[in-house]
Amino acid sequence: PMSGGDQRSAEALDVLHEISGLLNTGLDKNSLSILVQLCEMGVNPGALIHVVQELRREGASRAEESVAGGLTLD
C-alpha cells in the first residue's frame, strides 16, 4: 500500500507524463522520473535539457551509422 505522499508523487508523475506526451518530448515515465529527481536534487533543468538533446543526437547518429553500415550496393 502506498502512503499519501507516495500516491501524490505517483499522481504528479502521471500528470507530468501526460504533459510530456502532449508536448511530444519522447520521454518515457522512467526517464521523466529520473529527470524530476535530478531537478529536485538541484541539477539545473537547462543543463538537463542540453544533456537529453545531446544524447538523442548521438543516438540518432549511431543509428544512422548502423543502418548505413548494413547497406550494400550491388
All heavy atoms as TSV, in Angstrom:
chain	resi	resn	atom	element	x	y	z
A	1	PRO	N	N	0.829	-1.200	0.000
A	1	PRO	CA	C	0.000	0.000	0.000
A	1	PRO	C	C	0.869	1.258	0.000
A	1	PRO	O	O	1.865	1.326	0.698
A	1	PRO	CB	C	-0.835	-0.099	1.271
A	1	PRO	CG	C	-0.312	-1.277	2.032
A	1	PRO	CD	C	0.661	-2.000	1.183
A	2	MET	N	N	0.458	2.233	-0.801
A	2	MET	CA	C	1.190	3.497	-0.904
A	2	MET	C	C	0.755	4.441	0.197
A	2	MET	O	O	-0.415	4.497	0.550
A	2	MET	CB	C	0.899	4.177	-2.244
A	2	MET	CG	C	1.704	3.703	-3.391
A	2	MET	SD	S	1.588	4.926	-4.715
A	2	MET	CE	C	1.425	3.880	-6.098
A	3	SER	N	N	1.730	5.191	0.724
A	3	SER	CA	C	1.381	6.239	1.668
A	3	SER	C	C	0.791	7.405	0.891
A	3	SER	O	O	0.867	7.454	-0.344
A	3	SER	CB	C	2.626	6.677	2.438
A	3	SER	OG	O	3.504	7.389	1.586
A	4	GLY	N	N	0.213	8.360	1.609
A	4	GLY	CA	C	-0.388	9.520	0.948
A	4	GLY	C	C	0.610	10.289	0.098
A	4	GLY	O	O	0.309	10.707	-1.013
A	5	GLY	N	N	1.836	10.447	0.626
A	5	GLY	CA	C	2.873	11.161	-0.125
A	5	GLY	C	C	3.305	10.416	-1.366
A	5	GLY	O	O	3.514	11.009	-2.424
A	6	ASP	N	N	3.419	9.084	-1.248
A	6	ASP	CA	C	3.807	8.273	-2.403
A	6	ASP	C	C	2.736	8.323	-3.485
A	6	ASP	O	O	3.044	8.391	-4.679
A	6	ASP	CB	C	4.045	6.819	-1.990
A	6	ASP	CG	C	5.312	6.632	-1.180
A	6	ASP	OD1	O	6.184	7.522	-1.206
A	6	ASP	OD2	O	5.425	5.585	-0.513
A	7	GLN	N	N	1.481	8.294	-3.052
A	7	GLN	CA	C	0.386	8.332	-4.019
A	7	GLN	C	C	0.348	9.679	-4.733
A	7	GLN	O	O	0.161	9.739	-5.944
A	7	GLN	CB	C	-0.956	8.063	-3.348
A	7	GLN	CG	C	-2.086	7.950	-4.352
A	7	GLN	CD	C	-3.370	7.427	-3.741
A	7	GLN	OE1	O	-3.392	7.018	-2.591
A	7	GLN	NE2	N	-4.421	7.449	-4.527
A	8	ARG	N	N	0.576	10.757	-3.985
A	8	ARG	CA	C	0.603	12.091	-4.611
A	8	ARG	C	C	1.759	12.199	-5.597
A	8	ARG	O	O	1.620	12.773	-6.669
A	8	ARG	CB	C	0.677	13.183	-3.548
A	8	ARG	CG	C	-0.654	13.451	-2.872
A	8	ARG	CD	C	-0.615	14.687	-1.995
A	8	ARG	NE	N	0.332	14.582	-0.894
A	8	ARG	CZ	C	0.087	14.005	0.273
A	8	ARG	NH1	N	-1.089	13.462	0.502
A	8	ARG	NH2	N	1.012	13.975	1.213
A	9	SER	N	N	2.905	11.629	-5.233
A	9	SER	CA	C	4.062	11.650	-6.129
A	9	SER	C	C	3.770	10.870	-7.405
A	9	SER	O	O	4.123	11.309	-8.506
A	9	SER	CB	C	5.283	11.051	-5.434
A	9	SER	OG	O	5.725	11.879	-4.403
A	10	ALA	N	N	3.134	9.716	-7.260
A	10	ALA	CA	C	2.789	8.906	-8.430
A	10	ALA	C	C	1.795	9.632	-9.313
A	10	ALA	O	O	1.922	9.616	-10.548
A	10	ALA	CB	C	2.227	7.555	-7.993
A	11	GLU	N	N	0.818	10.291	-8.704
A	11	GLU	CA	C	-0.176	11.047	-9.477
A	11	GLU	C	C	0.486	12.229	-10.182
A	11	GLU	O	O	0.175	12.514	-11.344
A	11	GLU	CB	C	-1.303	11.532	-8.562
A	11	GLU	CG	C	-2.206	10.418	-8.082
A	11	GLU	CD	C	-3.199	10.855	-7.014
A	11	GLU	OE1	O	-3.180	12.047	-6.617
A	11	GLU	OE2	O	-3.979	9.995	-6.567
A	12	ALA	N	N	1.405	12.908	-9.484
A	12	ALA	CA	C	2.116	14.033	-10.100
A	12	ALA	C	C	2.936	13.555	-11.292
A	12	ALA	O	O	2.956	14.209	-12.345
A	12	ALA	CB	C	3.011	14.723	-9.074
A	13	LEU	N	N	3.588	12.398	-11.148
A	13	LEU	CA	C	4.374	11.848	-12.254
A	13	LEU	C	C	3.469	11.477	-13.422
A	13	LEU	O	O	3.818	11.705	-14.587
A	13	LEU	CB	C	5.184	10.639	-11.800
A	13	LEU	CG	C	6.095	10.024	-12.852
A	13	LEU	CD1	C	7.113	11.042	-13.375
A	13	LEU	CD2	C	6.811	8.806	-12.285
A	14	ASP	N	N	2.290	10.944	-13.133
A	14	ASP	CA	C	1.326	10.627	-14.195
A	14	ASP	C	C	0.939	11.880	-14.964
A	14	ASP	O	O	0.883	11.872	-16.203
A	14	ASP	CB	C	0.071	9.968	-13.619
A	14	ASP	CG	C	0.307	8.534	-13.167
A	14	ASP	OD1	O	1.302	7.921	-13.601
A	14	ASP	OD2	O	-0.513	8.039	-12.370
A	15	VAL	N	N	0.685	12.967	-14.240
A	15	VAL	CA	C	0.308	14.233	-14.886
A	15	VAL	C	C	1.473	14.759	-15.718
A	15	VAL	O	O	1.292	15.176	-16.870
A	15	VAL	CB	C	-0.147	15.275	-13.840
A	15	VAL	CG1	C	-0.297	16.655	-14.463
A	15	VAL	CG2	C	-1.449	14.840	-13.185
A	16	LEU	N	N	2.685	14.727	-15.152
A	16	LEU	CA	C	3.861	15.174	-15.904
A	16	LEU	C	C	4.074	14.333	-17.153
A	16	LEU	O	O	4.437	14.858	-18.216
A	16	LEU	CB	C	5.112	15.118	-15.028
A	16	LEU	CG	C	5.238	16.205	-13.972
A	16	LEU	CD1	C	6.428	15.920	-13.069
A	16	LEU	CD2	C	5.371	17.568	-14.617
A	17	HIS	N	N	3.832	13.043	-17.049
A	17	HIS	CA	C	4.000	12.162	-18.204
A	17	HIS	C	C	2.965	12.489	-19.284
A	17	HIS	O	O	3.275	12.467	-20.478
A	17	HIS	CB	C	3.911	10.696	-17.781
A	17	HIS	CG	C	4.261	9.750	-18.869
A	17	HIS	ND1	N	3.345	8.911	-19.438
A	17	HIS	CD2	C	5.438	9.520	-19.510
A	17	HIS	CE1	C	3.934	8.210	-20.385
A	17	HIS	NE2	N	5.201	8.557	-20.449
A	18	GLU	N	N	1.752	12.794	-18.855
A	18	GLU	CA	C	0.724	13.201	-19.821
A	18	GLU	C	C	1.119	14.482	-20.541
A	18	GLU	O	O	1.004	14.588	-21.766
A	18	GLU	CB	C	-0.616	13.429	-19.103
A	18	GLU	CG	C	-1.637	12.356	-19.381
A	18	GLU	CD	C	-2.965	12.687	-18.737
A	18	GLU	OE1	O	-3.702	13.534	-19.289
A	18	GLU	OE2	O	-3.260	12.085	-17.697
A	19	ILE	N	N	1.588	15.465	-19.770
A	19	ILE	CA	C	2.032	16.731	-20.360
A	19	ILE	C	C	3.207	16.479	-21.296
A	19	ILE	O	O	3.260	17.022	-22.404
A	19	ILE	CB	C	2.417	17.735	-19.254
A	19	ILE	CG1	C	1.171	18.159	-18.478
A	19	ILE	CG2	C	3.116	18.957	-19.846
A	19	ILE	CD1	C	1.469	18.933	-17.204
A	20	SER	N	N	4.126	15.630	-20.869
A	20	SER	CA	C	5.279	15.284	-21.682
A	20	SER	C	C	4.839	14.691	-23.018
A	20	SER	O	O	5.394	15.012	-24.073
A	20	SER	CB	C	6.147	14.284	-20.906
A	20	SER	OG	O	7.201	13.813	-21.675
A	21	GLY	N	N	3.821	13.829	-22.965
A	21	GLY	CA	C	3.299	13.236	-24.196
A	21	GLY	C	C	2.640	14.269	-25.094
A	21	GLY	O	O	2.822	14.247	-26.311
A	22	LEU	N	N	1.890	15.186	-24.499
A	22	LEU	CA	C	1.237	16.235	-25.290
A	22	LEU	C	C	2.266	17.126	-25.979
A	22	LEU	O	O	2.021	17.647	-27.068
A	22	LEU	CB	C	0.329	17.086	-24.399
A	22	LEU	CG	C	-0.912	16.376	-23.853
A	22	LEU	CD1	C	-1.604	17.244	-22.805
A	22	LEU	CD2	C	-1.863	16.022	-24.978
A	23	LEU	N	N	3.416	17.291	-25.332
A	23	LEU	CA	C	4.482	18.117	-25.902
A	23	LEU	C	C	5.424	17.313	-26.793
A	23	LEU	O	O	6.415	17.850	-27.294
A	23	LEU	CB	C	5.282	18.783	-24.773
A	23	LEU	CG	C	4.502	19.773	-23.915
A	23	LEU	CD1	C	5.339	20.225	-22.726
A	23	LEU	CD2	C	4.063	20.971	-24.745
A	24	ASN	N	N	5.108	16.023	-26.986
A	24	ASN	CA	C	5.921	15.142	-27.842
A	24	ASN	C	C	7.397	15.127	-27.449
A	24	ASN	O	O	8.278	15.198	-28.303
A	24	ASN	CB	C	5.777	15.540	-29.318
A	24	ASN	CG	C	4.374	15.343	-29.822
A	24	ASN	OD1	O	3.728	14.354	-29.503
A	24	ASN	ND2	N	3.877	16.303	-30.575
A	25	THR	N	N	7.659	15.022	-26.141
A	25	THR	CA	C	9.050	15.002	-25.688
A	25	THR	C	C	9.729	13.674	-25.971
A	25	THR	O	O	10.957	13.619	-26.036
A	25	THR	CB	C	9.148	15.270	-24.173
A	25	THR	OG1	O	8.533	14.192	-23.467
A	25	THR	CG2	C	8.514	16.590	-23.797
A	26	GLY	N	N	8.941	12.605	-26.100
A	26	GLY	CA	C	9.521	11.289	-26.320
A	26	GLY	C	C	10.088	10.662	-25.059
A	26	GLY	O	O	10.751	9.632	-25.132
A	27	LEU	N	N	9.831	11.279	-23.899
A	27	LEU	CA	C	10.346	10.739	-22.642
A	27	LEU	C	C	9.381	9.708	-22.079
A	27	LEU	O	O	8.182	9.962	-21.992
A	27	LEU	CB	C	10.528	11.860	-21.609
A	27	LEU	CG	C	11.573	12.923	-21.945
A	27	LEU	CD1	C	11.485	14.074	-20.954
A	27	LEU	CD2	C	12.964	12.314	-21.938
A	28	ASP	N	N	9.917	8.548	-21.697
A	28	ASP	CA	C	9.063	7.573	-21.031
A	28	ASP	C	C	8.950	7.965	-19.553
A	28	ASP	O	O	9.643	8.867	-19.073
A	28	ASP	CB	C	9.594	6.155	-21.209
A	28	ASP	CG	C	10.982	5.943	-20.627
A	28	ASP	OD1	O	11.350	6.630	-19.652
A	28	ASP	OD2	O	11.699	5.080	-21.143
A	29	LYS	N	N	8.077	7.280	-18.849
A	29	LYS	CA	C	7.806	7.650	-17.459
A	29	LYS	C	C	9.051	7.488	-16.584
A	29	LYS	O	O	9.310	8.302	-15.706
A	29	LYS	CB	C	6.649	6.824	-16.909
A	29	LYS	CG	C	6.049	7.419	-15.649
A	29	LYS	CD	C	4.873	6.624	-15.139
A	29	LYS	CE	C	3.613	7.052	-15.843
A	29	LYS	NZ	N	2.404	6.486	-15.205
A	30	ASN	N	N	9.840	6.458	-16.837
A	30	ASN	CA	C	11.050	6.242	-16.044
A	30	ASN	C	C	12.061	7.366	-16.265
A	30	ASN	O	O	12.633	7.893	-15.302
A	30	ASN	CB	C	11.666	4.883	-16.388
A	30	ASN	CG	C	12.844	4.559	-15.503
A	30	ASN	OD1	O	12.745	4.602	-14.287
A	30	ASN	ND2	N	13.964	4.237	-16.124
A	31	SER	N	N	12.282	7.743	-17.516
A	31	SER	CA	C	13.224	8.830	-17.809
A	31	SER	C	C	12.747	10.133	-17.192
A	31	SER	O	O	13.535	10.890	-16.621
A	31	SER	CB	C	13.376	9.008	-19.320
A	31	SER	OG	O	13.902	7.850	-19.900
A	32	LEU	N	N	11.464	10.391	-17.319
A	32	LEU	CA	C	10.888	11.605	-16.752
A	32	LEU	C	C	11.075	11.614	-15.229
A	32	LEU	O	O	11.445	12.638	-14.648
A	32	LEU	CB	C	9.406	11.693	-17.117
A	32	LEU	CG	C	8.686	12.982	-16.777
A	32	LEU	CD1	C	9.338	14.177	-17.448
A	32	LEU	CD2	C	7.225	12.879	-17.182
A	33	SER	N	N	10.867	10.483	-14.591
A	33	SER	CA	C	11.042	10.374	-13.148
A	33	SER	C	C	12.482	10.689	-12.746
A	33	SER	O	O	12.725	11.415	-11.779
A	33	SER	CB	C	10.660	8.969	-12.682
A	33	SER	OG	O	10.910	8.816	-11.307
A	34	ILE	N	N	13.425	10.164	-13.495
A	34	ILE	CA	C	14.842	10.424	-13.208
A	34	ILE	C	C	15.150	11.903	-13.364
A	34	ILE	O	O	15.825	12.506	-12.512
A	34	ILE	CB	C	15.749	9.568	-14.114
A	34	ILE	CG1	C	15.615	8.093	-13.734
A	34	ILE	CG2	C	17.201	10.028	-14.047
A	34	ILE	CD1	C	16.217	7.131	-14.735
A	35	LEU	N	N	14.652	12.522	-14.414
A	35	LEU	CA	C	14.894	13.949	-14.634
A	35	LEU	C	C	14.287	14.795	-13.516
A	35	LEU	O	O	14.905	15.758	-13.047
A	35	LEU	CB	C	14.349	14.382	-16.000
A	35	LEU	CG	C	15.093	13.796	-17.198
A	35	LEU	CD1	C	14.345	14.094	-18.487
A	35	LEU	CD2	C	16.517	14.318	-17.260
A	36	VAL	N	N	13.082	14.441	-13.073
A	36	VAL	CA	C	12.442	15.167	-11.971
A	36	VAL	C	C	13.281	15.022	-10.705
A	36	VAL	O	O	13.520	16.005	-9.987
A	36	VAL	CB	C	10.993	14.670	-11.745
A	36	VAL	CG1	C	10.434	15.185	-10.436
A	36	VAL	CG2	C	10.105	15.079	-12.910
A	37	GLN	N	N	13.744	13.811	-10.430
A	37	GLN	CA	C	14.570	13.592	-9.235
A	37	GLN	C	C	15.853	14.415	-9.289
A	37	GLN	O	O	16.284	14.988	-8.285
A	37	GLN	CB	C	14.896	12.109	-9.083
A	37	GLN	CG	C	13.707	11.270	-8.684
A	37	GLN	CD	C	14.021	9.774	-8.706
A	37	GLN	OE1	O	15.179	9.359	-8.770
A	37	GLN	NE2	N	12.982	8.961	-8.647
A	38	LEU	N	N	16.470	14.480	-10.461
A	38	LEU	CA	C	17.685	15.286	-10.601
A	38	LEU	C	C	17.395	16.762	-10.349
A	38	LEU	O	O	18.176	17.452	-9.683
A	38	LEU	CB	C	18.298	15.077	-11.990
A	38	LEU	CG	C	18.962	13.720	-12.209
A	38	LEU	CD1	C	19.280	13.508	-13.684
A	38	LEU	CD2	C	20.222	13.593	-11.354
A	39	CYS	N	N	16.269	17.252	-10.851
A	39	CYS	CA	C	15.882	18.645	-10.598
A	39	CYS	C	C	15.662	18.875	-9.113
A	39	CYS	O	O	16.081	19.905	-8.557
A	39	CYS	CB	C	14.620	19.014	-11.377
A	39	CYS	SG	S	14.866	19.203	-13.144
A	40	GLU	N	N	15.007	17.920	-8.458
A	40	GLU	CA	C	14.766	18.038	-7.022
A	40	GLU	C	C	16.070	18.043	-6.226
A	40	GLU	O	O	16.142	18.609	-5.145
A	40	GLU	CB	C	13.855	16.910	-6.536
A	40	GLU	CG	C	12.426	17.059	-7.004
A	40	GLU	CD	C	11.545	15.868	-6.675
A	40	GLU	OE1	O	12.077	14.779	-6.322
A	40	GLU	OE2	O	10.311	16.014	-6.798
A	41	MET	N	N	17.105	17.434	-6.778
A	41	MET	CA	C	18.416	17.402	-6.122
A	41	MET	C	C	19.222	18.661	-6.434
A	41	MET	O	O	20.352	18.810	-5.964
A	41	MET	CB	C	19.188	16.153	-6.550
A	41	MET	CG	C	18.572	14.888	-6.017
A	41	MET	SD	S	19.256	13.308	-6.631
A	41	MET	CE	C	20.917	13.628	-7.067
A	42	GLY	N	N	18.670	19.546	-7.253
A	42	GLY	CA	C	19.335	20.816	-7.524
A	42	GLY	C	C	20.038	20.928	-8.854
A	42	GLY	O	O	20.683	21.934	-9.132
A	43	VAL	N	N	19.924	19.898	-9.705
A	43	VAL	CA	C	20.554	19.975	-11.028
A	43	VAL	C	C	19.804	21.005	-11.872
A	43	VAL	O	O	18.580	21.076	-11.843
A	43	VAL	CB	C	20.553	18.591	-11.717
A	43	VAL	CG1	C	21.101	18.678	-13.132
A	43	VAL	CG2	C	21.341	17.582	-10.897
A	44	ASN	N	N	20.542	21.800	-12.594
A	44	ASN	CA	C	19.970	22.843	-13.434
A	44	ASN	C	C	19.132	22.211	-14.552
A	44	ASN	O	O	19.661	21.436	-15.361
A	44	ASN	CB	C	21.116	23.675	-14.027
A	44	ASN	CG	C	20.650	24.797	-14.901
A	44	ASN	OD1	O	19.697	24.681	-15.658
A	44	ASN	ND2	N	21.342	25.922	-14.812
A	45	PRO	N	N	17.827	22.548	-14.631
A	45	PRO	CA	C	16.974	21.974	-15.678
A	45	PRO	C	C	17.470	22.274	-17.089
A	45	PRO	O	O	17.370	21.432	-17.973
A	45	PRO	CB	C	15.611	22.621	-15.432
A	45	PRO	CG	C	15.640	23.054	-14.009
A	45	PRO	CD	C	17.073	23.395	-13.715
A	46	GLY	N	N	18.034	23.446	-17.296
A	46	GLY	CA	C	18.573	23.791	-18.615
A	46	GLY	C	C	19.718	22.876	-19.005
A	46	GLY	O	O	19.850	22.488	-20.172
A	47	ALA	N	N	20.546	22.528	-18.021
A	47	ALA	CA	C	21.655	21.608	-18.285
A	47	ALA	C	C	21.118	20.224	-18.630
A	47	ALA	O	O	21.651	19.552	-19.522
A	47	ALA	CB	C	22.580	21.531	-17.073
A	48	LEU	N	N	20.051	19.804	-17.956
A	48	LEU	CA	C	19.449	18.507	-18.260
A	48	LEU	C	C	18.885	18.485	-19.675
A	48	LEU	O	O	19.035	17.489	-20.385
A	48	LEU	CB	C	18.342	18.174	-17.262
A	48	LEU	CG	C	18.799	17.827	-15.847
A	48	LEU	CD1	C	17.605	17.653	-14.931
A	48	LEU	CD2	C	19.662	16.590	-15.854
A	49	ILE	N	N	18.252	19.566	-20.072
A	49	ILE	CA	C	17.727	19.653	-21.436
A	49	ILE	C	C	18.857	19.462	-22.439
A	49	ILE	O	O	18.733	18.706	-23.399
A	49	ILE	CB	C	17.031	21.005	-21.678
A	49	ILE	CG1	C	15.731	21.081	-20.863
A	49	ILE	CG2	C	16.753	21.238	-23.157
A	49	ILE	CD1	C	15.117	22.464	-20.825
A	50	HIS	N	N	19.956	20.147	-22.190
A	50	HIS	CA	C	21.109	20.047	-23.104
A	50	HIS	C	C	21.618	18.605	-23.172
A	50	HIS	O	O	21.905	18.093	-24.261
A	50	HIS	CB	C	22.215	20.997	-22.638
A	50	HIS	CG	C	23.426	20.974	-23.500
A	50	HIS	ND1	N	23.451	21.532	-24.764
A	50	HIS	CD2	C	24.651	20.437	-23.296
A	50	HIS	CE1	C	24.636	21.338	-25.295
A	50	HIS	NE2	N	25.385	20.681	-24.424
A	51	VAL	N	N	21.731	17.951	-22.026
A	51	VAL	CA	C	22.230	16.571	-21.989
A	51	VAL	C	C	21.286	15.639	-22.749
A	51	VAL	O	O	21.732	14.813	-23.554
A	51	VAL	CB	C	22.421	16.095	-20.538
A	51	VAL	CG1	C	22.663	14.597	-20.477
A	51	VAL	CG2	C	23.556	16.850	-19.867
A	52	VAL	N	N	19.975	15.773	-22.522
A	52	VAL	CA	C	18.998	14.923	-23.213
A	52	VAL	C	C	19.094	15.140	-24.720
A	52	VAL	O	O	19.096	14.179	-25.504
A	52	VAL	CB	C	17.566	15.186	-22.695
A	52	VAL	CG1	C	16.526	14.517	-23.583
A	52	VAL	CG2	C	17.420	14.710	-21.254
A	53	GLN	N	N	19.188	16.398	-25.147
A	53	GLN	CA	C	19.285	16.684	-26.583
A	53	GLN	C	C	20.553	16.097	-27.180
A	53	GLN	O	O	20.527	15.525	-28.275
A	53	GLN	CB	C	19.223	18.195	-26.821
A	53	GLN	CG	C	17.865	18.776	-26.551
A	53	GLN	CD	C	17.851	20.299	-26.604
A	53	GLN	OE1	O	18.871	20.956	-26.405
A	53	GLN	NE2	N	16.685	20.854	-26.854
A	54	GLU	N	N	21.668	16.221	-26.476
A	54	GLU	CA	C	22.924	15.666	-26.974
A	54	GLU	C	C	22.866	14.140	-27.060
A	54	GLU	O	O	23.331	13.550	-28.035
A	54	GLU	CB	C	24.096	16.091	-26.077
A	54	GLU	CG	C	24.541	17.508	-26.300
A	54	GLU	CD	C	25.055	17.740	-27.703
A	54	GLU	OE1	O	25.886	16.955	-28.202
A	54	GLU	OE2	O	24.600	18.715	-28.330
A	55	LEU	N	N	22.279	13.506	-26.047
A	55	LEU	CA	C	22.163	12.045	-26.070
A	55	LEU	C	C	21.289	11.586	-27.233
A	55	LEU	O	O	21.579	10.577	-27.880
A	55	LEU	CB	C	21.597	11.529	-24.745
A	55	LEU	CG	C	22.541	11.623	-23.553
A	55	LEU	CD1	C	21.805	11.290	-22.262
A	55	LEU	CD2	C	23.750	10.721	-23.742
A	56	ARG	N	N	20.238	12.330	-27.510
A	56	ARG	CA	C	19.368	11.975	-28.635
A	56	ARG	C	C	20.096	12.130	-29.958
A	56	ARG	O	O	19.983	11.286	-30.846
A	56	ARG	CB	C	18.103	12.836	-28.623
A	56	ARG	CG	C	17.144	12.393	-27.567
A	56	ARG	CD	C	15.875	13.158	-27.637
A	56	ARG	NE	N	14.933	12.606	-26.683
A	56	ARG	CZ	C	13.830	13.194	-26.317
A	56	ARG	NH1	N	13.498	14.352	-26.830
A	56	ARG	NH2	N	13.029	12.632	-25.447
A	57	ARG	N	N	20.856	13.233	-30.102
A	57	ARG	CA	C	21.621	13.431	-31.341
A	57	ARG	C	C	22.631	12.313	-31.529
A	57	ARG	O	O	22.783	11.769	-32.623
A	57	ARG	CB	C	22.330	14.788	-31.314
A	57	ARG	CG	C	21.474	15.939	-31.770
A	57	ARG	CD	C	22.302	17.175	-32.040
A	57	ARG	NE	N	22.619	17.899	-30.825
A	57	ARG	CZ	C	21.848	18.840	-30.276
A	57	ARG	NH1	N	20.699	19.151	-30.822
A	57	ARG	NH2	N	22.222	19.452	-29.179
A	58	GLU	N	N	23.319	11.965	-30.445
A	58	GLU	CA	C	24.320	10.898	-30.526
A	58	GLU	C	C	23.658	9.561	-30.858
A	58	GLU	O	O	24.164	8.803	-31.686
A	58	GLU	CB	C	25.071	10.789	-29.197
A	58	GLU	CG	C	26.196	9.793	-29.224
A	58	GLU	CD	C	26.971	9.772	-27.925
A	58	GLU	OE1	O	27.242	10.859	-27.379
A	58	GLU	OE2	O	27.296	8.668	-27.476
A	59	GLY	N	N	22.516	9.289	-30.240
A	59	GLY	CA	C	21.795	8.049	-30.517
A	59	GLY	C	C	21.326	7.977	-31.955
A	59	GLY	O	O	21.436	6.944	-32.611
A	60	ALA	N	N	20.814	9.104	-32.471
A	60	ALA	CA	C	20.345	9.144	-33.856
A	60	ALA	C	C	21.519	8.955	-34.817
A	60	ALA	O	O	21.404	8.239	-35.815
A	60	ALA	CB	C	19.635	10.464	-34.138
A	61	SER	N	N	22.640	9.578	-34.499
A	61	SER	CA	C	23.825	9.456	-35.353
A	61	SER	C	C	24.322	8.012	-35.391
A	61	SER	O	O	24.633	7.485	-36.455
A	61	SER	CB	C	24.927	10.376	-34.827
A	61	SER	OG	O	26.111	10.204	-35.555
A	62	ARG	N	N	24.338	7.360	-34.230
A	62	ARG	CA	C	24.787	5.968	-34.190
A	62	ARG	C	C	23.814	5.048	-34.918
A	62	ARG	O	O	24.224	4.092	-35.562
A	62	ARG	CB	C	24.968	5.511	-32.753
A	62	ARG	CG	C	26.173	6.126	-32.114
A	62	ARG	CD	C	26.428	5.585	-30.757
A	62	ARG	NE	N	27.591	6.245	-30.195
A	62	ARG	CZ	C	28.234	5.803	-29.154
A	62	ARG	NH1	N	27.843	4.703	-28.549
A	62	ARG	NH2	N	29.278	6.453	-28.692
A	63	ALA	N	N	22.523	5.341	-34.812
A	63	ALA	CA	C	21.524	4.530	-35.506
A	63	ALA	C	C	21.711	4.665	-37.017
A	63	ALA	O	O	21.632	3.679	-37.753
A	63	ALA	CB	C	20.114	4.945	-35.096
A	64	GLU	N	N	21.977	5.891	-37.488
A	64	GLU	CA	C	22.207	6.109	-38.918
A	64	GLU	C	C	23.456	5.369	-39.380
A	64	GLU	O	O	23.465	4.765	-40.444
A	64	GLU	CB	C	22.342	7.604	-39.214
A	64	GLU	CG	C	21.045	8.367	-39.120
A	64	GLU	CD	C	21.234	9.862	-39.303
A	64	GLU	OE1	O	22.349	10.297	-39.671
A	64	GLU	OE2	O	20.264	10.591	-39.053
A	65	GLU	N	N	24.510	5.422	-38.573
A	65	GLU	CA	C	25.747	4.718	-38.923
A	65	GLU	C	C	25.509	3.216	-38.996
A	65	GLU	O	O	26.019	2.541	-39.873
A	65	GLU	CB	C	26.837	5.022	-37.895
A	65	GLU	CG	C	27.365	6.426	-37.959
A	65	GLU	CD	C	28.319	6.742	-36.819
A	65	GLU	OE1	O	28.663	5.823	-36.039
A	65	GLU	OE2	O	28.714	7.912	-36.702
A	66	SER	N	N	24.708	2.713	-38.073
A	66	SER	CA	C	24.416	1.285	-38.037
A	66	SER	C	C	23.639	0.856	-39.277
A	66	SER	O	O	23.935	-0.155	-39.893
A	66	SER	CB	C	23.633	0.945	-36.766
A	66	SER	OG	O	23.278	-0.403	-36.749
A	67	VAL	N	N	22.650	1.667	-39.644
A	67	VAL	CA	C	21.841	1.355	-40.826
A	67	VAL	C	C	22.711	1.459	-42.079
A	67	VAL	O	O	22.689	0.581	-42.930
A	67	VAL	CB	C	20.630	2.300	-40.927
A	67	VAL	CG1	C	19.960	2.190	-42.276
A	67	VAL	CG2	C	19.634	1.998	-39.809
A	68	ALA	N	N	23.506	2.527	-42.163
A	68	ALA	CA	C	24.360	2.714	-43.341
A	68	ALA	C	C	25.397	1.593	-43.428
A	68	ALA	O	O	25.738	1.146	-44.523
A	68	ALA	CB	C	25.044	4.070	-43.271
A	69	GLY	N	N	25.881	1.138	-42.300
A	69	GLY	CA	C	26.873	0.061	-42.289
A	69	GLY	C	C	26.289	-1.263	-42.759
A	69	GLY	O	O	27.004	-2.119	-43.256
A	70	GLY	N	N	24.981	-1.424	-42.631
A	70	GLY	CA	C	24.341	-2.663	-43.030
A	70	GLY	C	C	23.928	-2.683	-44.493
A	70	GLY	O	O	23.537	-3.716	-45.005
A	71	LEU	N	N	24.010	-1.550	-45.144
A	71	LEU	CA	C	23.600	-1.475	-46.548
A	71	LEU	C	C	24.753	-1.839	-47.468
A	71	LEU	O	O	25.903	-1.467	-47.225
A	71	LEU	CB	C	23.138	-0.054	-46.893
A	71	LEU	CG	C	21.910	0.460	-46.160
A	71	LEU	CD1	C	21.625	1.894	-46.584
A	71	LEU	CD2	C	20.709	-0.417	-46.467
A	72	THR	N	N	24.450	-2.569	-48.501
A	72	THR	CA	C	25.465	-2.895	-49.515
A	72	THR	C	C	24.942	-2.507	-50.872
A	72	THR	O	O	23.751	-2.590	-51.148
A	72	THR	CB	C	25.816	-4.401	-49.501
A	72	THR	OG1	O	24.614	-5.140	-49.758
A	72	THR	CG2	C	26.415	-4.825	-48.184
A	73	LEU	N	N	25.840	-2.049	-51.705
A	73	LEU	CA	C	25.487	-1.680	-53.068
A	73	LEU	C	C	25.915	-2.800	-54.000
A	73	LEU	O	O	27.052	-3.247	-53.970
A	73	LEU	CB	C	26.156	-0.368	-53.472
A	73	LEU	CG	C	25.781	0.847	-52.622
A	73	LEU	CD1	C	26.618	2.051	-53.038
A	73	LEU	CD2	C	24.299	1.158	-52.784
A	74	ASP	N	N	24.998	-3.267	-54.818
A	74	ASP	CA	C	25.346	-4.340	-55.765
A	74	ASP	C	C	25.641	-3.781	-57.118
A	74	ASP	O	O	25.163	-2.850	-57.578
A	74	ASP	CB	C	24.186	-5.348	-55.857
A	74	ASP	CG	C	24.033	-6.123	-54.548
A	74	ASP	OD1	O	25.050	-6.341	-53.867
A	74	ASP	OD2	O	22.899	-6.509	-54.233
